[in-house]
């Protein structure tokens, strides 16, 4: 079966799409992944030479009364025509959108061509684009049950959020420590902010590190790398990366994580049973990262705090609860694992294949 998977724009859309594509390929089907022209898509997809990627222009919808609406509509019309051409050329039978602006044109084109179409939303509060895409879909696939109420009148299925296959086989802790030039038997915290911005989180972690006796593997993002590297200069056991192209090795060394609360990141932490301190991105659309974090914190699977309410001392005290030997850690790990028990990839593939 030929399946078009529209993903990209952020790692939170791309990596779940890759996970589904790998499972489809394993079962003998032919997935084609549609990604955007953004640099994050090019970097993240480069290591998956076993998969086919098609790059398609895609822009996010501006405000309705904005002067940018005219070029947006023209661009959208062009993207829909390109999508129809792709679907016809590939003789596609199904379209799966993993959410966001990259998914709209292929899903809309698939509906107009009479194909089965699906959209996946991984957040507790779905994006407005996904609510719009849902109108053209056979079924809406959800990562979290909390999102169901936003799709009234549409057929939905709660399937979880896919985890890329490489996370099922992490390297040993020894290999990971060697790769990152850290000590194998010292507690280690992994810090990453996601693609939407992490300057405030990065600053808080550097301040908290002064109060803690553990190692830090800190993925800053390209834009904040030089600043954080300078702040951390001279500190033992503090490794700073601009970008991490080997998350399995990063997770293999992590006893706990400090991060934003994008749905894909939370899914990976749950799958691996890594406890976390969640600091939602304060400018996320509809504050959906806070809603995601609350699902985990309410379940006792993570600690949550808003960036504005934290300083270095408070973050250090919270983060210490993630480390081996802390009385709270075992319960956090157990609850985190419970949230990661669903095999979302296989559930989605089962739906897509009909």
N, C-alpha and C positions, 0 to 999 in steps of 0.2 A: 504494500500500500504506500502511495506517495502522500506524505504529510508535510505541510508547510507550517513551520513553527516561527511565529513572529515574536521576536524578543529583542533585547538590547536597550540601550539608553542608560541603564545602570546595571551593575553586577547583580542586583536583586531581581532583575528580569532575565538577564542573560544566562546566569548559571543554572537556574531551574530549567530553562529551556534546553540547555545543553544536556542536563540530566535526563530529561524526557527523550531527547534525540538519541542519546546513547542506548537507552533501553529499547527504543523502537528499532534501532540498527541491530542490536543484539538479537531481536526476534525476527530479523530478516526483512524489515521494512526500509523504506527510503525517505528519511527526513531531510528537509532542506531548511536551514535556519536563516531567517531574514533579520538583519541587524541594521543599526543606524550608522551614520558616518562619523559618529563621535569617537574620539581617541580611546575612551575606555573600552569600547567594543572591539576595536582593532587589537588592543593590547591583550585583552582577556581571551579573545578567540584564537589568537595566534598559536597557542600550544595545542589546539585540537585539530590537528591535521587530518584526523580520521573522519571529520565531519565536513559537510558542504555549507558554506555561508554565502548569502547573497546580500550585498550592501544596497540599501534603498534610502533615499533622502526622507527625513521625517522631522517635522517641527512641532513643538508643543503649541496648543491652542492659546492665543493671547486673550485678553479681556474682550468681550463681545463688542464693546463700543470703541475699541482701540483702532488706531489707524493701521495697525499691523494686520487687521482682519482680512483685507483684500489680498495681500501677498500670501497670507496663510491659506485662504480658500483656493487660490490658484495652485499653490503647492500641494494642497490636499487632493485637488482634482487630478493633478499629474501623478501623485503617488497611487491613487486608486487605479488609474489607467495602467501604470507600471505593474501594479499588483495583479490586475486581471491578465495582463500579458504573461506574467510569471506563472500564474496558476494554469493558464491554458498550455503554455510551453511544457510545463512539468507534468501536465495531466494529473493535477492534484485531486485528491478525493476528500481531504479533510484540511481545515485550517484551525490551528491552535494559537491563540494570542496569549502571551504570558503577561500582558498588561502594559499600560502606559501608551505613549503616543506612537511608538513603533508598531503597535498592534492594530490600530484603527483601520488603516487603509486595506491591509490584507484581509481582515475579518469582514469588512464591508464588501469588498470585492468578492470574497468567497460566498457570502449570502446572495449577492446579485447573480452569481453564476450557479446557484442552486446546490452549493456544497454544504456539508455539515460543518458548522463553525462553533468554536468554543473560545471562551476567554477565562483566564485564571487570575484571580486576585488573592494576594497572599496576606493582606493587611486586615486588621480588625475594623478599620474604617476604610472602605474602598475608595480609590481615586475616582474623580469625576469622569475622567476619560473612560474608565472601565464600566462605569454605570451607563455611559452612552453607548459603548461597544456592545454591552449586553443586549441591547434592543435588536441586534442583528445576529444573535447567537442561538444555536440550538439548545445550549445549556451553559450555565455559569458554574465554574469550578472554584471552590473557595479553600483558602488555607486555614481560616479560622471561623468557627461557628458564629462568632460575634458579628460577622459581616452579612449574615443572611437577611437581616431586616432591611438592608439597603437595596435589595433586589426583589422587592415584592412584585408578584405577577410574572416573574421569570422562574424557569425551572433551575434549581441549584443542586449542587452536590458538594458536601464538605469532604475534601480529599487530602488536606494537608498541603505543604509546600515541598517540592522536590529538593533532594540533596544530591549534589554531583557525586558520581560514582567513586571518584578518587578518595573521598573521605572515608570509604569503607575499609581502606587499607593504609593506615597511617604508617610512616616510618617509625622506628624505635625512638624512644626518648634520647638514647645515646647518639643516634644519627642526627636527630634534630638539634641537640645541644652543640654538636660539632659544626653543623651547618651555620648556626647563628653565632658561633664563637662564645657560647655561654656555658655555665657549669651544669653538669647533668643532674646533680643531686641537690640543687638549691631551688626553693620554691620560685615559680616564675609566673608573672602576669602578662597576658597578651593584651595589647591595646590597639584598637582600630576604630576609625570613625566613619567608615563608609564613604561613598562617593559624593555626598552632599555637603560636606564641610565639617571640620573638626577642630578649628583653632581654639575655641574655648575649652573643649574637652582636653586637647593636648596640653594646654597650659595648666589645667588642674592636675593632670597626671604628673607632670614634671614637679609641681609643688608637693604633691602627695608622696612622691618617691623619696623625698628628703626625710620622711618620717617612717619609712618602711625598710625592713631587712629582707628584701627579696630581689629577684632579677626582673627586668622589664624588657619585653620585646615589643617595641612601639612602632606601629605603622602609621605614619603621620599624614599621608597624602602628599602629592608632589608639591603643592603650593606652600605647605608649611614645613617642609623638610629642613631647609637650611636654618630656620629660626629655632626649631626644636633641637636640632643637632647641636647648635651653639649653646643652648640652655643646658643640655645634658653633657657637655664636654667635660671630661675628667672624671666622670662617675663610673665606678666599676659596676659591671653587670647591667649596663643600660645600653641596649642595642637599638639604634634608630634606623628605620627603613622608610624610604619615600613611598614605595609600592611593594607589595608582596606577591610574587608570582608562584609561590609554593605554600599555599595555606595549609595543606596537610602537614607539612613540617612545622609550621607555626603552631597549629593545634596540638601536635604531638608533644610539644614541650610545655603547653599551657596548663597550669593548675587552676587558673581562673581567668576571666576576661573582663575588661572595662571597655564598653563600646556603646555606640548608638543602638537603637532598637528597630532597625529595618527588619522586615519579616524574614528575609533570606538569612541574615546573620543569626537571628534567633533560632531559626530552624536548624542551622548547622550546629549551634551550641547545644541544642536539645538532643540532636542525633548523637553527639559525642559525649553528652553528660558533663559539660563544662559549666560550672556555676559562674554567675556574672553579676557585675554592677552595671545597670542600664541607665544611660543618661540620654534621654530622647533628644533628637535634633530639634531645637526650639522653633525652627521656621518651617517644619514639614507641613505639607498641605493638610488642612483640617486637623492638624496636630495628631496625625495617625500614628506617629511613633510612640506617643504617650499611651494611646489606646493599646498598641501592641505590647508595650512594656507592662501595662497593667494586667494583661492576660497572664504574663509570667510571674509578676510579683504577687498577684492575688492567689496564684497556685502554689506559692512558696518556692518557686523555682529560680527566683532572682531577687536582687535588691534594686530598688529604683529610686532615683532622685532627679529633680530638675537641675539643670546647669546653674541657674540663677541662685539656687539654694545651697550650693556647694562652695567650699574652699578646700585648700590642700589638706587641712587637718581632718575635716569631715570625710573627705574621700578616702584618706588613708585608713580611718577607722572602719569604714564600710568595706574597703577592699581587703583588709586583714581577715575578714570573716570567710573569704574565699580560699584561704591558704590551708595546706595540710596542717592538722593539729587544732584548727579552730573548731569550737564546739558546734557552730552552726553549719559547718561545711557539709557533713554527711547528708543532712536533711535537704539542703539545697541541691546536691548532686542527685539524690533520689527523685526529687520532684522534677528536676530538669529532664532526667531520662524518661520519666513518664510522659512528658509532653512530646518526646521524640520517638514514640513507639510506632507511629503510623508510617506505612510504606507508601508515601504519596506518589512516587514515580510509577509504581505498578498500578495504583488506583487510577491515575490519570491516563495511562496507556490503555487500560481496560476500557475506559469510557471512549477514548479517541478511536479505538479500533472497532467500537460498536459491538 
